[in-house]
Amino acid sequence: MSGRLFIVSGPSGAGKSSLCAALLKSQPQLQLTISCTTRKPRPGEVDGREYHFLSKEEFIDQCEAGAFLEWANVHGNMYGTRQSDVEVIMQRGRDVLLEIDWQGAAQVAEKIPAAIRLFILPPSLQELRSRLTSRAQDDMETVERRVAAAEQEMAHADEAHYQIVNDNFDDSLQRLQVLLQ
């Protein structure tokens, strides 16, 4: 039996990483794939745990070899999901969780139409800015670039099967858990 594929997207700071982490703890049949990226690790991030950190050259080589199910250039960095990583998990009968941007979600949906797409939204752009600033991982220029991009990203929310406004973490997690049953 093959597993199901769930895609969670949303702008940076909407809470998708925190929700996905909590979802993985509560759903033992669910497994997260680890994406590849060309961005530098943030404090505390470990290669092979949060991301596979690749050089731009390594990423391009793998892209040209057709290794990626999806890939995108987001905020000046490249991100991608290896197709083989997804296939191995699904062939074992486990459900797969992809935490990717809207561009990647659209690419995956073209290749795997049965994928279930979920979009996490912040309550407002003001709240999004506050979240990005308070996590203190990016400089203000990066925060402002992410907030500016969020409006454009949020315009793609209706492409997903389900949208969840993350105004209360526990309620949002519960809605996700119900959708994955």
C-alpha positions in Angstrom: 0.0 0.0 0.0 1.3 3.4 -0.9 1.3 6.4 1.5 -0.4 9.7 0.9 1.3 13.0 0.1 0.5 16.2 2.1 1.9 19.6 1.1 1.9 22.4 3.6 2.7 25.9 2.2 2.5 29.4 3.4 4.6 32.6 3.8 7.6 32.7 6.1 6.4 33.5 9.6 2.9 32.0 9.2 3.8 29.2 11.6 4.0 26.3 9.1 7.3 25.0 10.5 6.0 25.0 14.1 2.7 23.4 13.1 4.5 20.7 11.0 6.8 19.9 13.9 3.8 19.5 16.2 1.9 17.5 13.6 4.8 15.1 13.2 4.8 14.4 16.9 1.1 13.6 17.0 0.9 11.6 13.7 3.3 8.6 13.9 2.4 7.5 10.3 3.6 10.8 8.9 7.1 11.5 7.8 8.7 14.8 6.8 11.1 14.9 3.8 14.1 17.0 4.3 14.4 19.7 1.6 17.6 20.8 -0.1 18.6 24.5 0.0 21.4 26.8 -1.0 20.8 29.2 1.9 23.2 29.3 4.8 22.2 27.4 8.0 20.5 29.5 10.7 21.8 29.2 14.3 21.1 25.8 15.6 20.3 24.2 12.2 22.1 21.0 11.3 22.7 19.7 7.8 20.5 16.6 7.2 18.1 17.6 10.0 16.4 20.8 9.0 17.7 20.9 5.4 20.4 19.4 3.2 22.6 22.5 2.8 24.1 22.4 -0.7 26.3 24.8 -2.7 24.6 26.5 -5.6 26.7 24.3 -7.9 25.6 21.1 -6.2 22.0 22.2 -6.3 22.2 23.0 -10.0 23.9 19.7 -10.8 21.1 17.7 -9.1 18.5 19.9 -10.7 19.9 19.2 -14.2 20.1 15.5 -13.4 16.3 15.5 -12.7 16.6 14.6 -9.0 14.0 17.1 -7.8 10.3 16.6 -7.6 10.1 20.3 -7.2 12.4 23.3 -6.8 12.2 27.0 -6.6 14.2 30.2 -6.0 12.8 31.8 -2.9 14.2 35.1 -1.5 17.4 34.6 -3.5 18.0 31.0 -2.4 17.2 27.7 -4.1 15.0 25.1 -2.4 14.1 21.6 -3.6 12.7 18.2 -2.7 14.3 15.1 -4.0 11.8 12.8 -5.8 13.6 9.7 -4.6 13.1 10.8 -0.9 9.3 11.1 -1.4 9.0 7.8 -3.3 10.9 5.7 -0.7 8.7 6.9 2.1 5.4 6.4 0.2 6.5 2.9 -1.0 6.9 1.9 2.6 3.2 2.8 3.1 3.9 5.9 5.2 2.3 9.3 4.6 4.7 12.1 3.5 4.7 15.7 4.6 6.3 18.3 2.4 6.8 21.8 3.9 7.4 23.8 0.8 6.5 27.2 -0.8 3.5 27.7 -3.2 5.7 27.4 -6.3 6.9 24.0 -5.3 3.4 22.9 -4.3 2.2 23.7 -7.8 5.0 21.7 -9.3 4.3 18.7 -7.1 0.5 18.9 -7.8 1.3 18.7 -11.6 3.4 15.6 -11.1 1.3 14.0 -8.3 -2.3 15.1 -8.6 -3.4 13.1 -5.6 -1.3 15.3 -3.3 -3.4 17.1 -0.7 -2.4 20.8 -0.5 -2.8 22.8 2.7 -2.0 26.5 3.0 -1.1 28.2 6.3 -2.0 31.9 6.6 -1.1 34.5 9.2 -3.9 36.4 10.8 -2.6 39.6 9.2 0.5 41.1 7.6 1.1 43.1 10.7 1.1 39.9 12.8 3.4 38.3 10.2 5.9 41.2 10.5 5.8 40.9 14.3 6.4 37.1 14.2 9.4 37.5 11.8 10.9 40.2 13.9 10.4 38.4 17.2 12.1 35.2 16.1 15.3 37.3 15.6 16.7 35.1 12.9 16.9 37.6 10.0 18.0 41.2 9.7 15.3 43.9 9.2 16.0 44.1 5.5 15.2 40.4 5.2 12.1 40.7 7.3 10.8 43.5 5.2 11.5 41.5 2.0 9.7 38.5 3.4 6.7 40.6 4.4 6.6 42.2 1.0 6.7 38.7 -0.6 4.0 37.4 1.7 1.1 39.2 0.0 2.1 37.7 -3.3 2.5 34.3 -1.8 -0.9 34.6 0.1 -2.6 35.3 -3.3 -1.9 31.6 -4.1 -3.7 30.2 -1.0 -6.8 29.4 -3.0 -4.8 26.9 -5.1 -4.6 24.6 -2.0 -7.4 22.2 -1.1 -7.5 23.7 2.4 -6.6 27.1 4.0 -5.9 27.5 7.7 -5.5 30.9 9.4 -3.0 30.3 12.1 -4.4 32.8 14.7 -4.3 30.2 17.5 -1.7 27.5 17.4 -3.6 24.8 19.2 -6.7 25.3 17.1 -4.7 25.3 13.8 -2.9 22.1 14.8 -6.2 20.4 15.6 -7.6 21.5 12.2 -4.5 20.0 10.5 -4.8 16.8 12.5 -8.4 16.4 11.4 -7.5 16.9 7.7 -4.8 14.2 7.8 -7.1 11.5 9.2 
